[in-house]
Amino acid sequence: MSSSCFDREGEVFIVLINHEEQYSIWPEWKAIPGGWTAVQGIKGDKTTVTDFVNQAWTDMRPLSLRQWMQAQAAGSAAGSDTSNA
């Protein structure tokens, strides 16, 4: 029975990031899927790249959601700036 390339001993991985600033690990030898870009300078065994992802990806919310939430908060703050003058 064959094993997944993600489970093989000695596999070399890279870290990918997409436009939503979501991360993934990927076997170095496989073609990078559309919509993803390799993070430069990050390559190694599964533990090494997983450690990088765990340190870099601290907010799991997609970028578009974070931006929307910031806009909502800014809109709420702007609305509360009209105090009783």
Secondary structure as UniProt FT lines:
FT   TURN            5..7
FT   TURN            9..10
FT   STRAND          13..18
FT   TURN            19..20
FT   STRAND          23..27
FT   TURN            28..29
FT   TURN            34..35
FT   STRAND          36..44
FT   HELIX           46..56
FT   HELIX           63..80
//
